[in-house]
Amino acid sequence: MHRHLTYLCAAVMAIAFTACGKYEKPKSSPTIGTFEMMCDDSFENIMEQEVDVFEYQYPDAHALVKYAPVAEVLDSMLNGGIRTICIPRELTQAECDRVKKRTRQTVRQQRIAVDAVALIVNHANPVQYLSVKEVAAVLSGKAKTWQDLDPSYPDKPVNILFDKAGSSMIGYMRDSLLTDTGDTLASLYGQGSVRKVIETVKADKNVIGVVGVSWLTSDLRDSAPIDSLAKDLNDESTSADMGMIDEQVKASGVKVLGIRTGTNIYKPFQQNIYNGSYPFTRSIFLATTNRGGPASGFYSFVTGYVGQKLLMKTGIMPARMHIQVVELME
């Protein structure tokens, strides 16, 4: 009889735990839990804004993001334990196969946006634009002074500022402009961060800074409370004003150089990114092997309507959103 009583108690406890379990939140879901990811540090400003809005809309979901040079980010997925990354290119099939062999999970990746690489100078610098050929000459060291570009310019060295060694921005400019010529990069000056590049340009009229255009627009979190921002992003009747965003770029405190291709000059404004007329653009990819957890929810958020609208408001061009083209006034 005592034995039957033990079984009865165990059965009652099992039923009780089962009943209680019906009302407990799942430990992990697309909108619940914490996940880790790594991101190319040149995209830090846009990714931080995406994370802030995602966590506001889903208070039980949290992203722990580390920002690092692109090689470190890629290695974190290929050889480490990180399962979600953001980098300026698509993973190759060989890389996807390598990740799948290690994790037994298929890589899901998607282009989320197109970024423009902006060349910036001090407002006291007389230069208004450079040709693609001239930019290549500066990068290779063939143009060592401003007078090498134009006799009317100051006889001062042209120093190129990047964020840091190993920056994906350096790799992009090298591969875009010097690969076919056989030239190598001249001396470049890493400043430690994109923000430091901008600060140095504001203080020195003889340098050229290379930054992603989104670093020149207003941080949306500074312009409105997070709840107002989230409400605006979810309202399908509102849109991102290209003209207003481009005005922010113009008013960033630095001069954004135009780039001459043929007889035309283009700046890294959104319409020029959209129609492909601005020559220095690169894709941004989000990749993950997570399924069902908060990383999967974040992936869906960034590639969905709200995340894509947020990307457009940062000054870059979302990859999956209908764009209403407007006439730009220089």
C-alpha positions in Angstrom: 0.0 0.0 0.0 2.9 2.3 0.8 4.3 1.6 -2.7 1.0 2.5 -4.4 1.0 5.8 -2.4 4.5 6.7 -3.7 3.4 6.1 -7.3 0.3 8.2 -6.7 2.3 11.1 -5.2 4.7 11.0 -8.2 1.8 11.0 -10.6 0.2 14.0 -8.9 3.5 15.9 -8.9 4.0 15.2 -12.6 0.5 16.5 -13.4 1.2 19.6 -11.3 4.5 20.3 -13.1 2.9 19.7 -16.5 0.0 22.1 -15.6 2.4 24.8 -14.4 4.5 24.4 -17.5 1.6 25.4 -19.7 1.9 28.9 -18.2 5.6 29.3 -18.2 7.3 31.4 -20.9 9.5 29.3 -23.2 13.2 29.6 -22.4 14.0 30.6 -26.0 11.9 31.7 -29.0 12.3 34.3 -31.8 11.2 37.0 -29.3 12.6 35.5 -26.1 16.1 34.9 -25.0 19.6 36.2 -25.4 22.0 35.6 -28.3 25.5 36.6 -29.3 26.6 38.0 -32.7 29.6 39.7 -34.2 29.5 42.6 -36.7 32.1 44.3 -38.9 32.9 47.4 -36.8 32.3 49.8 -39.7 28.6 48.9 -39.4 28.4 49.5 -35.7 26.2 52.6 -35.8 23.5 51.1 -38.0 23.5 47.7 -36.1 23.2 49.4 -32.7 20.1 51.2 -33.9 18.6 47.9 -35.2 19.3 46.2 -31.9 17.8 49.0 -29.9 14.5 49.0 -31.8 14.4 45.1 -31.8 14.9 45.0 -28.1 12.3 47.7 -27.5 9.7 45.8 -29.6 10.6 42.5 -27.9 11.6 43.3 -24.3 12.4 39.7 -23.6 14.9 39.4 -26.4 18.5 40.6 -26.1 21.4 40.8 -28.5 25.0 40.8 -27.3 27.0 42.3 -30.2 30.8 42.4 -30.5 32.2 44.7 -33.2 35.5 43.8 -34.7 37.5 43.8 -38.0 35.9 41.7 -40.7 38.5 38.9 -40.7 37.9 38.4 -36.9 34.1 38.4 -37.5 34.3 35.9 -40.3 36.7 33.7 -38.2 34.2 33.7 -35.3 31.7 31.9 -37.5 34.1 29.6 -39.4 36.1 28.5 -36.4 34.5 29.9 -33.2 31.1 29.6 -31.5 29.4 32.6 -33.0 26.4 31.7 -35.1 25.3 35.1 -36.3 27.4 37.7 -38.1 27.2 40.8 -40.2 29.9 41.4 -42.9 30.3 43.3 -46.2 30.0 40.3 -48.4 28.2 37.0 -48.9 29.7 33.9 -47.5 31.1 31.6 -50.2 29.7 28.1 -50.7 32.9 26.6 -49.4 32.6 28.8 -46.2 28.9 27.7 -45.8 29.9 24.1 -46.2 32.6 24.5 -43.6 30.2 26.1 -41.1 27.6 23.3 -41.7 30.3 20.6 -41.2 31.2 22.2 -37.8 27.7 23.1 -36.5 25.5 20.7 -38.5 23.4 23.7 -39.3 22.8 25.4 -42.7 23.8 29.0 -43.1 21.0 31.4 -43.9 22.2 34.6 -45.3 20.8 37.7 -47.0 21.9 41.0 -48.3 20.2 43.6 -46.0 21.5 46.9 -47.4 23.9 48.7 -49.7 26.3 51.1 -48.0 28.1 54.0 -49.7 31.7 54.8 -49.0 32.1 58.5 -48.5 35.3 60.5 -48.9 35.3 63.5 -46.5 37.5 66.5 -46.0 37.6 69.6 -43.9 35.4 72.5 -45.0 38.5 74.7 -45.4 39.9 72.3 -48.0 39.3 73.8 -51.5 38.6 70.4 -53.1 35.0 69.7 -54.1 35.4 66.4 -56.0 37.9 63.9 -57.2 37.8 61.5 -60.1 37.9 57.8 -59.6 41.4 57.9 -61.2 42.6 60.6 -58.8 41.3 58.6 -55.8 43.3 55.6 -57.0 46.4 57.8 -57.4 46.1 59.0 -53.8 45.5 55.5 -52.4 48.6 54.1 -54.3 50.8 57.0 -53.3 51.3 58.3 -56.9 49.6 61.5 -55.8 51.6 62.4 -52.7 50.5 66.1 -52.3 47.4 68.0 -53.1 49.3 69.8 -55.9 49.8 66.5 -57.6 46.1 66.5 -58.1 45.8 70.2 -59.1 48.5 72.9 -59.2 46.1 75.4 -57.5 45.8 73.2 -54.4 48.1 73.5 -51.3 51.5 72.0 -51.4 50.7 69.7 -48.5 50.8 65.9 -48.2 47.6 64.0 -48.8 47.0 61.7 -45.9 44.3 59.0 -46.1 42.5 58.2 -42.8 40.8 54.9 -42.1 39.3 53.6 -38.9 41.9 50.9 -38.1 44.2 48.2 -39.5 42.3 45.3 -40.9 39.3 47.5 -41.7 37.0 46.2 -44.3 36.9 49.7 -45.7 40.6 49.4 -46.6 40.0 46.1 -48.3 37.1 47.5 -50.3 39.0 50.5 -51.6 42.1 48.4 -52.5 40.0 45.8 -54.3 37.8 48.3 -56.1 40.6 50.7 -57.3 44.0 48.9 -57.3 43.5 45.3 -58.1 43.5 45.7 -61.9 46.3 48.3 -61.9 48.8 46.2 -59.9 49.4 49.1 -57.6 49.7 48.7 -53.8 48.4 50.8 -51.0 50.4 53.7 -49.9 50.8 54.6 -46.2 47.4 54.8 -44.5 46.6 56.2 -41.1 44.4 54.3 -38.8 42.6 56.4 -36.2 41.2 53.7 -34.0 37.5 54.2 -34.9 35.3 55.8 -37.5 34.3 58.6 -35.0 38.0 59.5 -34.6 38.4 59.7 -38.4 35.6 62.3 -38.5 37.0 64.2 -35.6 40.4 64.4 -37.2 39.0 65.6 -40.5 37.2 68.3 -38.7 40.5 69.4 -37.2 42.9 69.0 -40.2 42.3 70.5 -43.6 44.8 68.4 -45.4 43.5 64.9 -44.8 40.9 62.7 -46.5 38.7 60.4 -44.4 37.1 57.3 -45.6 33.8 56.3 -43.8 30.5 54.7 -44.4 27.9 57.3 -45.3 25.6 56.3 -42.4 28.2 57.7 -40.0 27.4 61.2 -41.4 23.6 61.1 -40.7 21.9 61.7 -37.4 21.6 58.9 -34.9 17.9 58.2 -34.9 18.0 57.5 -31.1 19.2 61.1 -30.5 16.4 62.7 -32.5 13.4 60.9 -30.9 12.6 58.7 -27.9 12.8 55.0 -28.7 9.0 54.5 -28.4 8.3 57.3 -30.9 10.9 55.9 -33.3 9.4 52.4 -33.1 5.9 53.8 -33.6 7.0 55.7 -36.7 8.8 52.6 -38.1 5.7 50.4 -37.7 3.5 53.0 -39.3 3.3 52.0 -43.0 1.7 55.4 -43.9 5.0 57.2 -43.1 8.2 57.0 -45.2 11.8 57.9 -45.0 12.5 61.2 -46.6 15.5 60.9 -48.9 15.9 64.6 -49.2 16.0 65.1 -45.4 18.5 62.3 -45.0 20.8 63.8 -47.7 20.6 67.2 -46.0 21.9 65.5 -42.8 24.9 64.3 -44.8 25.6 67.8 -46.1 25.3 69.2 -42.5 27.5 66.6 -40.9 30.3 69.0 -40.1 32.6 67.8 -42.8 32.7 68.3 -46.6 31.6 65.2 -48.5 33.5 65.0 -51.8 31.8 64.3 -55.0 33.2 61.5 -57.2 33.6 62.2 -60.9 32.9 59.4 -63.3 33.2 60.5 -66.9 31.7 64.0 -67.1 29.3 63.5 -64.1 29.9 64.1 -60.4 28.0 62.1 -57.8 27.9 62.3 -54.0 26.9 59.4 -51.7 23.3 60.4 -51.6 20.5 57.8 -51.4 19.2 58.2 -54.9 22.7 57.8 -56.3 23.2 54.7 -54.2 19.8 53.4 -55.4 20.4 54.0 -59.1 24.0 52.9 -59.0 25.5 56.2 -60.2 27.7 56.6 -57.1 30.7 54.4 -57.8 31.8 53.4 -54.2 29.1 51.1 -52.8 29.2 47.8 -51.0 26.7 45.3 -49.8 26.0 44.4 -46.2 25.1 40.8 -45.4 23.5 39.2 -42.3 24.2 35.5 -41.8 23.0 33.0 -39.2 22.8 29.3 -38.5 20.2 29.8 -35.7 16.7 28.5 -36.1 13.8 29.3 -33.8 15.7 31.3 -31.2 16.1 35.1 -30.7 18.9 35.3 -33.3 16.4 33.9 -35.8 13.9 36.6 -34.7 16.5 39.3 -35.1 17.3 38.0 -38.6 13.6 38.2 -39.5 13.4 41.7 -37.9 16.3 43.2 -39.9 15.2 41.7 -43.2 11.5 42.6 -42.5 9.6 45.9 -43.0 10.6 47.7 -39.8 14.3 46.8 -39.9 14.6 47.7 -43.6 12.8 51.1 -43.0 15.2 51.8 -40.1 18.2 51.1 -42.4 16.9 53.5 -44.9 16.6 56.2 -42.3 20.3 55.8 -41.5 21.3 57.0 -45.0 22.1 53.7 -46.6 19.9 51.8 -49.1 17.8 48.8 -47.8 17.9 45.7 -49.9 14.3 44.6 -49.5 12.1 47.7 -49.6 10.2 49.5 -52.3 11.8 52.9 -52.8 10.1 56.0 -54.0 12.7 57.9 -56.0 12.7 61.7 -55.6 14.5 64.5 -57.5 17.7 65.6 -55.7 18.7 69.3 -55.6 22.4 69.9 -55.2 
